Amino acid sequence: MLKIGDKVRFLNAVGGGIVRKFQSKDIVLVEEEDGFETPVLARECVVIESNENNFPKPQQATAPAPAPIIIRHETVPEEEYTYNDDLPEGENLTVLIAFIPHNDRQLQNTAYDAYLINDSNYFLFYNIATQTDSDTVSRASGTIEPNTQFEFATLQNSKLNDWERLSVQLIAFKKGKTYTAKSPVSIDYRINPLRFYKLHSFTENDYFDKNALIISLVEKDSPAKTELKIDPQQLREAMTQKKDEQRRPRIAKSQKNDNGIIEIDLHIHELLDSTAGMSNADMLQYQLEKFHQTLAENKNRKGQRIVFIHGKGEGVLRNEILKQLRNKYPNYFVQDASFREYGFGATMVTVK
């Protein structure tokens, strides 16, 4: 049970503090960093440090207190949970993941808190893992209550690439009452790490008082589109029959942002469905063709700004783009794109 002096973290909100008083059987007053005491349901607090270090020791010797019981979000007794049936839309599963930067003015080197959001009337068994071509690593697992969100990880900036491919499993249920059964959900989701460096990726939302990068896993019972898995043998066979078809372009990744700037993502996996059979030189040539095509399409739009997102990498594509601009477009204005928006990996061209 919670005790006065315990240091806790909130389940349903960002923050926490030290328990200072029991306002009632179910409500405690938690003193936060600003010195104010906030009333919080006891069952929505997780003890992260016992009162041994946070509460003054008694002047007189007393019998040693029993070891504190750590309250975890996945162990909510049925009799203590009251379902909120005033939310009929909660009968459809909506599950999201949110990333909140520690410092949205330093996206190039800040860390990110990751939250799982259960916007439904169901409890959820969950497992959140990351994948590579050879390994899967479980990052968090357990049970989350209905209509709540909680922090399950902190991502260091240097490790963002490890979170590019998410694998999430979900099982929905209710405790102590009848409910409509939901099919288990298994989702493989790919996040472009570049999104963490774009300020406009972090938007206002219904779940936090801070802007967040929101990833929708399930929307009204419909899982997000899963990552396409291709059998290597089938791919090789198809290539021998329709090699050109396997390299068909994706829908152009060009769009205008709020400032009228055209953004072109030149990462090869954003331009082609498959690069199988292509050498590095082939891929570079294709990226440059897309670069020249974009400039040709906008040559008569004086003053148009275009951001070519090429990534940092070894700098081969960036250097080739700058070379082409010097030789073929000497009158165009060239500069590094906004570091705050794109990090190191983008070049801005203004048509003259």
N, C-alpha and C positions, 0 to 999 in steps of 0.2 A: 504494500500500500504506500501511497504518497505520504511523505512526512514533511513537516515544516523544516525549511532549510535545504531541501532537495533542489538540485539544479536540473531543470527540465527543458525539453524542446517541444514546441507545439506541433500537433499532427495536422491541423487544418489551416495553419497559417505559418508564414515565415516568422521566425523569432523564438523567444523563450526567455527564461530567467530563473529566479529563485523563489520557491514557494514560501510566502510569508505568513499566510493565515488561511484557515478554513472558514469560508463564508457560510457554507452549509455542508450537508453531507456529501453533495456531489460537485460543489463549486469551490475552487481554491483561488486565492489572490496571488498572482505571480508578479514579482517586481522585475521589470525589464531594465535594460541598460540605461534608459532615460530617467530611471528613478520612480516612474509611475507604476502603480499596482493595477494589473489587468485581471478581471474575473474570467476564469476559464473552467470548462468542465474537466473534472479530474481524469476522466477516461480519455481526454484528448491531450494528455500530457505524457511524454516519455521521459523517464528518469535517465539522465546521462551522467550524473555524478551525485553520490549520496550526500547527506547533510554533514558528513564528518568534516568537510573542508569549507562549507558555506554558511555554517550557523555557529554562533558562539558556544563554546563548551560550558557546561554548568559549573558553578563555583564549588559545589559539593559533590563528592564522589557518589556516583549512582551505578546501579547494575548496568553492565554493558547492553546496549540496544541490540535487538536481533538484526541479522543481516538484512539489508534492504531488499525488497522484492522489485525487480526490474519489470516495469509495465511495458509490454511490446504491442505494437499495433496489430499484430496478427492473432492476439489471444483475447478476444472480446467475448465474455460470457454471454450466452443467449439472453439470459434474463435481464442483462444490463443494457441491451440494445433496443432502442425504440425506432421503428421504421417510420419514415416520413412519407405517408401515402398521399400527401398534398401535391406531389410532383408526378403527375401521370406520365409526363414525357420521360421520366426516369425509368419507365418500364422497358425502354429501348436502350441498349448498351451504347454509351459514348465514352470512349477511353482515349486519352491523349498523353503525350509526353511533352514536357516543357523544359526549356533551358533558359536560365536567367544569368546574365553576366554579373560578376562581382563589380565590375567597373565598365559601364557602357561607353566611356570615353577613351578606353584603352583596350579595344577589342583585340588588338594584335598580341597582347600578352596577358590578358586577364584569365581567371578561371571561371567555370560555369557550374551552377547548381542544377542538378537534373531532378525533375519531379514527375511522378506518375499521378495522373488525374483520373479518378473514377467518377464520372458524371452520370451515375445511374443509381437505381434503387437496389442493386445487387452487391453482395460481397464478391470479391474476385480473388481466386488463386492466381498468382502471376509468377512468371519467370522471365527476367530480362537478361539477355545474353548478347555478347558481341561476337562477330565471326570474322575469320580470315579464310583463305583458301584451304587451310589445313586444320584449323583449330576453332573451337567454340568455347567461350569463357562466360560463365554465369556471373553477372554483375550484381543481381538482386533477386530475391525470391521471397514469397510469403503470402500474406492475405491483406487486402486493403478493404476498409469499410465502404459502405455506400456513400456517395456524394462527398467524397473527401479527396485530398491530395497530400502527398508527402514526399519529402526529399529522399531519394534513394542513392544518390552518388554526387560527388564533386569531380568535375572533369578539369584536369590541368591543361593549359593551352598546348603544351608540347605533346599531349596524348590524344588530341582530337581525332587524328587519323585512325586511332584504334576503335573509334565509335562510328566509323563510316557505315558499317553494316550491322544493323540491329536484328536480333531474332527474339520475338516476344510471343509467349504462350499465355492464354487466359482461359479460365474456367469460371463461369458465373453461377451463383447459387444464393439462396436465402436461408437464414437460420430460423427455425421454430415456426415456419409458416409455409403454406403452399405457394407455388410460383410457377410461371411459365418457363419451361426449360429452354436454355440457350445452347446452341452448338459450341463446342470448344473452338477457340480461335488460335491459329498459329500464323504469325506474320513475319516475313523477312523484309526488312525495310532498309533502303540505302539513303544515307544523308550525305549530301555534298558538303565536305568540310568548309568549302568556301563560304557557305551561308553564315558561318560563325563570325566572319570578318566583315559582313555587310550590316550596317546599322539598321537599314530598312527591313532586315529579316526579323527584327525584334519589334513586336507590335503590341498595342493595347489589347487586352483580353478580359474575359469574364472571371478569371480565376485568381489573378494577382494584381496588386496595386503597382507593379512594375511591368515594363515591357518585356515580353518573352518570345523566344522562338518556339512556336507551337507545332508539334507533329501529331496529326490525327491518325490513330491506330484503328479505331472503330467509330463509325459515325451512324447512329440510329440503327444498330445491329449489322451494319455493312462494314466488313473489314476493309482496310486500305488495300490498294493494289499491291500484291506481293512482288518481290524481286523475281525477274524471269530467270529460270534455271534451264540451261541448255546442255543437252548431252553432247560431249565432245565428239563422239563417233558420228552422231547424226549431223553435227555441224560440218565435219570433214566431208561427209558424203554429199551434203547439200552444196558445199563449195565447189566440188568437182563438176556439178551440174549447172549451177547458176552463180558463178563466182561474183559477177557484177551485182547480182541481186542481193548477195549477202552484205555488200558494202553500200547499200542504198542509204542516202542521207536520212537522218531523223528530221522531224519538223524543225525548222530553223529556230535556234535558241536566241532569237533577237527580240528585244522588247524595249520600250521607252519607259524610263523611270519618271518620277514626278517632276523632274527638272528638264524633261524633254531629251535627255541623253539616251542614245541607243546603246544597249549593252549586247555584245557578241561574245559568247563563251566559246573559246577555241579549244577547250580540252577535247581531246580526240573522242573520248567516250560520250561526249555530248553531241558530236557531229555524226558518228557512225553507229549502227547497230552492232557491228562486229569489225574487229581489226585483224581477225585471223588471216594469216598468210601475208600480211603487210609488214614490210621492213620499217625501221625507224625513218628512213628517207621517204618512203611512200606516205607515211602518216604526216610528216612535216610538209610534204608537197600538198597534201589534201588540205591541211590547215591554212597554208598560204593561199591556196585557191579560194577558200572561203573568205580570207582577209581581202584579197583583191576584188572579189565579187561584191562584197559589202561596200567598198569604196566606190566601185563603179556605179552601184545602185544609188548612191547618194552624192555623186559628183556635182550635180546641179543645185544642191541644197546648201547654199553658202551659209556658213556659220554653224552648220550642224555638227554637234559633238558626238563622237563615237568612242565608246570604251571597249577595247579588245582585252578580254580576260584570258591571259595565257599561262598564268601560274608562275611560281618561282622556279621550281625544279633546277635544272642545270643551266637555264638561261638560253638554250639553243633557239627556241621559238621566238623569244623576246628579241634576241640579237638579230635574227633574220628579219623580223618585222621592222626593226629600226633601220636596217640596211636597205630594205625595200622602200621605206619612206624617204630616206635620203636620196636614193637614186631615181625613183619614179614619181615621187610626190614632194618635191623640194619646197613647194609653196605652202604645204599644209603645216599647221601649227601642231607640234607634238610635245607632250609632257607626260610625266607619270600620273596615273589616275589617283584619285583621292585615297590616301593611305588608310584613312579612317573607314572608308567604304569597302575597299578592295584589298587592303594589305599591300604586300610587295608585288603582287602578280598581275598588274593591269597597266595598259598604256592608253592615254586619251589622245585622240586625233580630232582636230577641228578643221572642217572642210573650208578651203579658201577659194 
